[in-house]
Amino acid sequence: MIPVTKPFLPLQEEYQNYLTGIWKRQWLTNMGPLASQLEMELKKYLSLKHLLFVTNGTIALQMAIKALDLKGEIITTPFSFVATTSSIVWEGCKPIFVDIDEKSLNIDADKIEAVITENTSAILATHVYGNPCDVEKIEKIAKKYNLKVIYDGAHAFGVKVKDKSIFEYGDISICSLHATKLYHSIEGGLMITNNPELLKKIAFIRNFGISGYDTFSELGINGKNSEFHAAMGLINLKYVDEIILKRKLLTKRYEENLVNFKASRPLWHKYSENNGAYLPFVLESEELLLKIKTELDKTEIFTRRYFYPSLATALPYLNSTDMPITDDISKKVLCLPLFYDLTEEEVDWICRIILRIQNN
Ligand SMILES: *Cc1c(COP(=O)(O)O)cnc(C)c1O
């Protein structure tokens, strides 16, 4: 059996060592020493000035919307994980979808201005599969119309545009450290901003709005994370370069093997490198996709239709909107197995089967 993804796990002894420390200190959560250490080490690793370790990527999105006091309409992409849209609705705002660019699969920045109204407060865009959005164009539009920008960088750990971390763009960026992501702390998330005042506000929001021994400054929530999660994050950070390298190697292997596959790869941002978070292919037709997926399922090679269906049509709490490019792409996109333990021999085997089914 080959799953589409498999979480990276270090040796159990390594985690055990951290547990011994936790048992000694008896400090389990609430911004403990391991959580602080993880924030410091991640800032160093990602070359960031400010960063907060939070419960998960979804709460990070919700706290970002809260921290920026967003109201009314938020422009977003229908081609993402459901949390991108649901957090907008959860915070009492209205998602306004803009179709994606058919090459990059990110929100089409050229279509944003057309949907801006006096009720628009922000743009919430996803760096899909870790491929950076057109951040410069989005920044220009945001400035022109005085809008806030949040980036869902759940897939974008370690991604840079030229030499700058992708997380430095927008008013706030978030990342997910969920077990299925490239780099994980079992459950977890990150919030990044370049604005120290905003960071302080988010730090209060993360801790119930408590700003001192007996004072409150904001409406807050419990967005903290525990020492047990931080420990996993600290250990995995030691291996993350190796993990990314292996994923890049396997990606290259797939691409070499699949030159005759009737499918295309997303067009990557010209000043950025694929971090190997996912391995999406856009197939020639949905028919070919279903044929390949069904046969692979039978062989117990599991793939995933990530993201299908379009968020503009799938959610029972929203009216459906037609997004022709997203509707088309989401029917034809398939993510192939990619994880640290996967071997080159397995990749070769998967590719042979795919080509055989296609040519049958
Ligand atoms: C995983 C994911 C999230 C949610 O992150 P969690 O840590 O699982 O809450 C949000 N957006 C995107 C694009 C994701 O892939």
The ligand as an SDF file (V2000), in Angstrom:
LIG
                    3D

 15 15  0  0  0  0  0  0  0  0999 V2000
   -4.0210   22.4400    5.9540 C   0  0  0  0  0  0  0  0  0  0  0  0
   -4.5340   23.7360    5.4450 C   0  0  0  0  0  0  0  0  0  0  0  0
   -5.1520   24.6760    6.2970 C   0  0  0  0  0  0  0  0  0  0  0  0
   -5.5260   24.3550    7.7140 C   0  0  0  0  0  0  0  0  0  0  0  0
   -4.4610   24.1220    8.5510 O   0  0  0  0  0  0  0  0  0  0  0  0
   -4.7180   23.2480    9.8760 P   0  0  0  0  0  0  0  0  0  0  0  0
   -3.3970   23.3770   10.5870 O   0  0  0  0  0  0  0  0  0  0  0  0
   -5.0090   21.8570    9.4480 O   0  0  0  0  0  0  0  0  0  0  0  0
   -5.8320   23.8740   10.6340 O   0  0  0  0  0  0  0  0  0  0  0  0
   -5.5190   25.9010    5.7670 C   0  0  0  0  0  0  0  0  0  0  0  0
   -5.3090   26.2030    4.4650 N   0  0  0  0  0  0  0  0  0  0  0  0
   -4.7390   25.3290    3.6170 C   0  0  0  0  0  0  0  0  0  0  0  0
   -4.5240   25.7380    2.1950 C   0  0  0  0  0  0  0  0  0  0  0  0
   -4.3540   24.0590    4.0720 C   0  0  0  0  0  0  0  0  0  0  0  0
   -3.8330   23.1750    3.2110 O   0  0  0  0  0  0  0  0  0  0  0  0
  1  2  1  0
  2  3  1  0
  2 14  2  0
  3  4  1  0
  3 10  2  0
  4  5  1  0
  5  6  1  0
  6  7  2  0
  6  8  1  0
  6  9  1  0
 10 11  1  0
 11 12  2  0
 12 13  1  0
 12 14  1  0
 14 15  1  0
M  END
$$$$
